[in-house]
Amino acid sequence: MAGEAHTVHDLTPEEVSKGIAEGKYLLVDVREPNEVAVEAYPDAVVVPLSTFDSADLPDPAGKQIVFACRSGKRSVTASLAAQADGLAYDKHLAGGILGWKAAGLPTKAG
């Protein structure tokens, strides 16, 4: 609907990590492949923002998609883009991988 306000909800690294462990969240990393190659989230699907297409998003199979990036800016953009395409994906990892690491959560080599 035109003019409909979209919102993006911030989730903390702890909330996202717990949600992934419980099978509630599917993390979608929207960083670029060169970034992911250096350091990656352990359980994320990569859909780069530069070529973002909602059609490329995986079927969450009953989970809620949570977008993530480096610092939390691109994940908001991706969430808004998905919502513009009619998908109810309104969650992102606040603080991105920087916040994830600051919270002491693990990363892996890409």
N, C-alpha and C positions, 0 to 999 in steps of 0.2 A: 504494500500500500504506500502510495506516495506520501511523504511527510511523516511517516511513522518513525518514531525515535528508536534507535537501536542502542542497546547498552551492552557493555562488556563487564563481566564480574571478575574481580581480582581474586585469585586463589593463592595462598601461601605455598612455598615449596613443601612444607610439611603436609598440608592438605592434599596437594597433588600426589606426593609420594605415597601417602596412606591410601588415597583413592585408587592409584595404580595397583598397589599391593592387594587391595580388596577386589580388584576387577571391576571397579566402578568407572574409572577414567581411562581414556585412550589418549596418550600424549602425541600431538602432532607438532613437530619441530619445523618452523618455517624459515630457518636460516638457510644460507646457501651451502651447496655441497663442499666447497673449500673450507667453510667454517666447521661443518660437521666432521670433516676428515681430521681436523685437529683435535676436537673434543666433542663428544656426543652424549646425549641423555641415554641412559641404559636401555630404556624401553619405549623409544619414540619412533614414530613413522615420519619420514622426512618428505615434506611437500613445500619446496622453496617458494618464498613470497614473490620472487622476481618473475616466476612463471605460474603464479597461483591461479588455479582453476578449481572451483568447488567440485567439479566432476572428478578430479584426481584424488579427492579425499577418500580414505578407506571407509568401508561400511563399519560403523562402530559396533555393530552386533550387540546392541543393547547397552553399550557403554556410552558415557558422555565424552565428547571430544573436548580436549583442553589444548589450546594453542600455546606454543612456547617459542622463544627466540633467545637473543643474547641478553637483552636488558628489559624486555617487556613492551617495547614500542611496536615492533612488527607483528607481534602476536595479537595486539589489539586491532591492527589493520586487517589481519587475516580473518579475525572473528567478525569484524564489520562486513568484510567482503562476502563471507559465507552467509551472513544474515541478509545481505542485500540480494543474495541468490535464493532466499527463502528457507535457509537452514537455521535451525534454532541452536546454533553453536555459540553460546554467549559466555564462555569461560576461557580465561587465560592464566598462565603462570606469571604472577606479578614478580618483577625483578629478573625474569629470564634465567639463563644458565649462571649468570653472575650471582643472583640471589640463591639459586639452587646450591652452588658450591659454598657460598657463605653460610648456608644452613647445615653444611657438613654432609650433604648428600653426594652419592657417588656419580662419577661420570666415567666414560670409557673412551678409548681411542676409537676414532671413526672407522 
